[in-house]
Amino acid sequence: MNQYSNIIQIFLAVLSVLVSVFIAVSIYSLQKKHEKQQIVEAIKRDADAFLINNSDEIEYLPLCIIAANVDKYAKHNRTIYSNFIRCREELQDEVLYQMNYPKLIFEAEGWVNNYLTQFVEMADENKLGKSMLYGGHKYFHRTLESYREESVEGIDENVFENPNPDLCNSMLRKSSLTRYIDGYLEFTLRDREDTKESPEKLPQLPPFDHMWEELNLADIPEKMMCYWTMKSVYSSVIAFHRHEIIKNKDEDWRQLPAGDARIETFEDVYYQVLLELYVSFSPSRSKVSRRSILMQKHSH
């Protein structure tokens, strides 16, 4: 009898220990779950505060993504650039999530020069002429090194031959670089219904060669050389998309650069061009779930 009594006591003791362990584990799990939820809620509140405090410049948020990657330790002109960079990564992700922007994945250092090189190759393939991206893309990068705070307001961009003024229903004799490049590609590709039968109405001088002549780039002040170097990249990439030389399967994703941001300084232009390069040449042109990333970071 005593033997059975001892067995029962041992069983009850083991059961008691197991119950205690189960209760302890359950309490710990509930505490961790509560802590994780508190962290998530705190990040959401901080993101709300960020959006409120930076509401007057919130349209520049897509450019903040680029600034945070390529220009982290600089003294920025815009407050929102600096404020976004100072946010921890989880908070940046939450801000982007609330504004329905994707989290960009920068896969390797040196992506800027890598994409600029890809751009030059594409420009050469499409015979755009003598590029300004030479000498290690020096004029492109001097934009921030020397002219970050300089204003771009007042710079007249409509200084190029207006391609096909009859077909575009325009009375302007001059047009933007983007329109000129677009018309030149129509001439070389003959891919538009409204112009392929009348290519003689389109510009035939390669855009970059035209820029060297029209803008006198060989003697232009360095600041303006930097500006037009950036614009040559931006305008060309826009035209490449229009003619499907650059193809994106996810058109909604490409709308990231769009918005009401007023490009006022060389710094703004620089980030704008880099953002367009990224969405055009990055191999990771897909949205990443901010929620899944946030929960993974706090799952351990």
C-alpha positions as CSV (number, residue, x, y, z in Angstrom):
1,M,0.0,0.0,0.0
2,N,2.8,2.3,0.9
3,Q,4.3,1.6,-2.5
4,Y,1.2,2.8,-4.3
5,S,1.0,5.8,-2.0
6,N,4.5,6.8,-2.8
7,I,3.9,6.4,-6.5
8,I,0.8,8.6,-6.3
9,Q,2.7,11.2,-4.3
10,I,5.5,11.2,-6.9
11,F,3.0,11.5,-9.7
12,L,1.2,14.4,-8.0
13,A,4.5,16.1,-7.4
14,V,5.6,15.7,-11.0
15,L,2.1,16.9,-12.1
16,S,2.4,19.9,-9.8
17,V,5.8,20.8,-11.3
18,L,4.4,20.4,-14.9
19,V,1.5,22.6,-14.1
20,S,3.7,25.2,-12.5
21,V,6.0,25.1,-15.6
22,F,3.0,25.4,-17.9
23,I,1.6,28.3,-15.9
24,A,5.0,30.0,-15.9
25,V,5.5,29.5,-19.6
26,S,2.0,30.8,-20.3
27,I,2.5,33.9,-18.2
28,Y,5.9,34.5,-19.9
29,S,4.3,34.1,-23.4
30,L,1.5,36.4,-22.5
31,Q,4.0,39.0,-21.2
32,K,6.1,38.7,-24.3
33,K,3.1,39.0,-26.5
34,H,2.0,42.0,-24.6
35,E,5.4,43.6,-24.8
36,K,5.6,43.0,-28.5
37,Q,2.2,44.6,-28.9
38,Q,3.2,47.6,-26.8
39,I,6.4,48.0,-29.0
40,V,4.3,47.9,-32.1
41,E,1.8,50.4,-30.7
42,A,4.6,52.7,-29.6
43,I,6.1,52.7,-33.0
44,K,2.7,53.4,-34.6
45,R,2.3,56.4,-32.2
46,D,5.8,57.7,-33.0
47,A,5.0,57.4,-36.7
48,D,1.8,59.4,-36.2
49,A,3.8,62.0,-34.5
50,F,6.4,62.1,-37.2
51,L,3.8,62.5,-39.9
52,I,2.1,65.4,-38.0
53,N,5.4,67.1,-37.2
54,N,6.6,66.9,-40.8
55,S,3.2,67.5,-42.5
56,D,4.4,70.6,-44.3
57,E,7.1,68.6,-46.1
58,I,5.6,65.2,-46.2
59,E,5.5,65.1,-50.0
60,Y,9.3,64.8,-49.9
61,L,9.1,61.4,-48.1
62,P,10.0,59.4,-51.2
63,L,13.2,61.4,-51.4
64,C,13.9,60.8,-47.7
65,I,14.3,57.1,-48.5
66,I,17.2,57.9,-50.8
67,A,18.7,60.5,-48.5
68,A,18.7,57.9,-45.7
69,N,20.8,55.5,-47.8
70,V,23.2,57.7,-49.7
71,D,23.6,60.9,-47.6
72,K,23.0,59.8,-44.0
73,Y,25.6,62.0,-42.3
74,A,25.2,65.3,-44.2
75,K,23.7,68.5,-43.1
76,H,20.5,68.6,-45.1
77,N,18.5,71.6,-46.3
78,R,15.2,70.1,-45.6
79,T,14.1,69.3,-42.1
80,I,12.3,66.2,-43.1
81,Y,15.4,64.7,-44.6
82,S,17.3,65.0,-41.3
83,N,14.2,64.0,-39.2
84,F,13.6,60.8,-41.2
85,I,17.3,59.8,-41.1
86,R,17.3,60.1,-37.3
87,C,14.4,57.7,-37.0
88,R,15.3,54.1,-36.1
89,E,14.6,51.6,-39.0
90,E,11.4,50.2,-37.5
91,L,10.0,53.8,-37.3
92,Q,11.0,54.6,-40.8
93,D,9.3,51.4,-42.0
94,E,6.1,52.3,-40.1
95,V,6.1,55.9,-41.6
96,L,6.4,54.5,-45.1
97,Y,3.7,51.9,-44.4
98,Q,1.2,54.5,-43.2
99,M,1.9,56.6,-46.3
100,N,1.5,53.5,-48.5
101,Y,5.1,53.7,-49.8
102,P,7.2,50.5,-50.3
103,K,10.3,49.8,-48.3
104,L,13.2,50.0,-50.7
105,I,15.9,47.3,-50.5
106,F,19.4,48.6,-51.3
107,E,21.2,45.4,-52.0
108,A,24.8,46.6,-52.4
109,E,27.0,49.5,-51.7
110,G,27.9,51.5,-54.7
111,W,24.5,51.1,-56.3
112,V,24.5,54.8,-57.5
113,N,27.6,54.4,-59.7
114,N,26.4,51.0,-60.8
115,Y,23.1,52.3,-62.0
116,L,24.7,55.4,-63.6
117,T,27.0,53.0,-65.5
118,Q,24.0,51.0,-66.6
119,F,22.3,54.2,-67.7
120,V,25.3,55.3,-69.8
121,E,25.3,51.9,-71.5
122,M,21.6,52.2,-72.3
123,A,22.1,55.8,-73.6
124,D,24.9,54.6,-75.9
125,E,22.8,51.8,-77.2
126,N,20.1,54.2,-78.1
127,K,22.6,56.7,-79.6
128,L,21.8,59.7,-77.4
129,G,25.2,61.2,-78.1
130,K,28.1,62.4,-76.0
131,S,27.3,61.9,-72.3
132,M,28.1,64.3,-69.5
133,L,28.7,61.3,-67.2
134,Y,32.5,60.9,-67.6
135,G,35.4,61.1,-65.2
136,G,33.7,58.8,-62.6
137,H,30.5,60.7,-63.0
138,K,32.2,63.7,-61.4
139,Y,29.7,66.4,-62.3
140,F,26.8,64.3,-61.1
141,H,28.3,63.8,-57.6
142,R,29.6,67.4,-57.3
143,T,26.0,68.4,-57.1
144,L,25.9,67.6,-53.4
145,E,29.6,68.2,-52.8
146,S,29.6,71.8,-53.9
147,Y,26.0,73.0,-54.7
148,R,23.7,71.3,-52.3
149,E,22.0,74.5,-51.1
150,E,21.9,76.2,-54.5
151,S,18.4,77.0,-55.8
152,V,17.2,75.6,-59.1
153,E,14.3,78.0,-59.3
154,G,14.6,80.4,-62.2
155,I,16.5,77.9,-64.4
156,D,14.8,77.8,-67.7
157,E,14.5,74.2,-68.9
158,N,12.6,75.0,-72.1
159,V,15.6,75.8,-74.2
160,F,15.5,73.0,-76.7
161,E,14.1,72.5,-80.1
162,N,10.4,71.7,-79.8
163,P,9.9,68.3,-81.5
164,N,6.9,68.1,-83.7
165,P,5.0,71.2,-82.7
166,D,2.3,70.5,-85.1
167,L,1.4,67.1,-83.7
168,C,1.7,68.1,-80.0
169,N,-0.6,71.1,-80.6
170,S,1.9,73.5,-79.1
171,M,2.8,77.0,-80.2
172,L,6.0,77.0,-78.2
173,R,9.2,77.2,-80.2
174,K,11.2,75.7,-77.4
175,S,10.6,72.7,-75.1
176,S,12.0,70.7,-72.2
177,L,14.8,68.2,-72.5
178,T,12.4,65.4,-71.7
179,R,10.2,66.3,-74.7
180,Y,13.2,66.6,-77.0
181,I,14.6,63.2,-76.0
182,D,11.1,61.7,-76.3
183,G,10.8,63.1,-79.8
184,Y,14.3,61.9,-80.7
185,L,13.5,58.3,-79.6
186,E,10.3,58.5,-81.7
187,F,12.5,59.4,-84.7
188,T,14.9,56.5,-84.1
189,L,12.4,53.9,-83.0
190,R,9.4,54.9,-85.1
191,D,7.1,53.4,-82.4
192,R,4.4,56.0,-82.1
193,E,1.3,56.0,-84.4
194,D,1.1,59.8,-84.6
195,T,4.7,60.3,-85.8
196,K,6.1,57.1,-87.4
197,E,4.8,58.2,-90.8
198,S,6.4,61.7,-90.5
199,P,9.8,61.2,-88.9
200,E,11.2,64.3,-90.6
201,K,9.2,66.4,-88.2
202,L,11.1,65.0,-85.2
203,P,14.6,66.0,-83.9
204,Q,17.4,64.0,-85.5
205,L,20.4,65.5,-83.7
206,P,21.3,63.2,-80.7
207,P,20.0,64.9,-77.5
208,F,23.3,65.0,-75.6
209,D,25.1,66.4,-78.7
210,H,22.3,69.0,-78.9
211,M,22.9,69.9,-75.3
212,W,26.6,70.4,-75.8
213,E,25.8,72.8,-78.6
214,E,22.7,74.6,-77.3
215,L,24.0,75.0,-73.8
216,N,27.6,75.5,-74.6
217,L,28.5,72.9,-72.0
218,A,32.2,73.1,-72.7
219,D,32.3,76.6,-71.2
220,I,29.3,76.6,-68.9
221,P,29.8,77.3,-65.2
222,E,30.4,74.1,-63.2
223,K,27.2,74.5,-61.2
224,M,25.1,74.5,-64.4
225,M,27.2,71.6,-65.8
226,C,26.2,69.6,-62.7
227,Y,22.5,70.6,-63.1
228,W,22.3,69.6,-66.7
229,T,24.2,66.4,-66.1
230,M,21.4,65.4,-63.6
231,K,18.7,66.5,-66.0
232,S,20.2,64.5,-68.8
233,V,19.8,61.4,-66.7
234,Y,16.4,62.1,-65.4
235,S,14.9,63.2,-68.7
236,S,16.4,60.2,-70.5
237,V,15.1,57.7,-68.0
238,I,11.6,59.2,-68.2
239,A,11.7,58.9,-72.0
240,F,13.1,55.3,-71.8
241,H,10.1,54.3,-69.8
242,R,7.7,56.0,-72.3
243,H,9.2,54.0,-75.1
244,E,9.5,50.8,-73.0
245,I,13.2,50.7,-73.4
246,I,13.0,50.3,-69.6
247,K,10.2,48.0,-68.7
248,N,8.5,47.6,-65.4
249,K,5.9,45.0,-64.7
250,D,4.5,46.8,-61.7
251,E,3.4,50.2,-62.9
252,D,2.0,51.1,-59.5
253,W,5.4,50.7,-58.0
254,R,6.9,53.2,-60.4
255,Q,4.5,55.9,-59.1
256,L,6.7,56.2,-56.0
257,P,8.6,59.3,-57.5
258,A,5.4,61.0,-58.4
259,G,3.9,63.5,-56.1
260,D,3.6,67.2,-55.3
261,A,7.1,67.7,-54.0
262,R,8.4,71.0,-55.3
263,I,12.0,70.5,-56.4
264,E,13.7,73.7,-55.2
265,T,17.4,72.9,-54.6
266,F,20.2,70.9,-56.1
267,E,19.8,68.6,-53.2
268,D,16.2,67.9,-54.2
269,V,17.1,67.3,-57.8
270,Y,19.9,64.9,-56.8
271,Y,17.6,62.7,-54.7
272,Q,14.9,62.9,-57.3
273,V,17.3,61.6,-60.0
274,L,18.6,58.8,-57.8
275,L,15.0,57.7,-56.9
276,E,14.2,57.5,-60.6
277,L,17.4,55.5,-61.2
278,Y,16.5,53.1,-58.4
279,V,13.0,52.4,-59.5
280,S,14.3,51.9,-63.1
281,F,17.4,49.7,-62.5
282,S,17.0,48.0,-59.2
283,P,16.5,44.2,-59.4
284,S,14.3,44.4,-56.3
285,R,11.4,46.4,-57.7
286,S,8.8,44.9,-55.4
287,K,7.0,46.0,-52.3
288,V,8.0,44.6,-49.0
289,S,5.5,44.1,-46.2
290,R,6.3,46.5,-43.4
291,R,4.1,44.7,-41.0
292,S,5.8,41.3,-41.6
293,I,9.2,42.9,-41.1
294,L,8.2,44.7,-37.9
295,M,6.7,41.6,-36.3
296,Q,9.8,39.5,-37.3
297,K,12.1,41.9,-35.6
298,H,10.2,41.6,-32.3
299,S,9.5,37.9,-32.5
300,H,12.6,36.9,-30.4
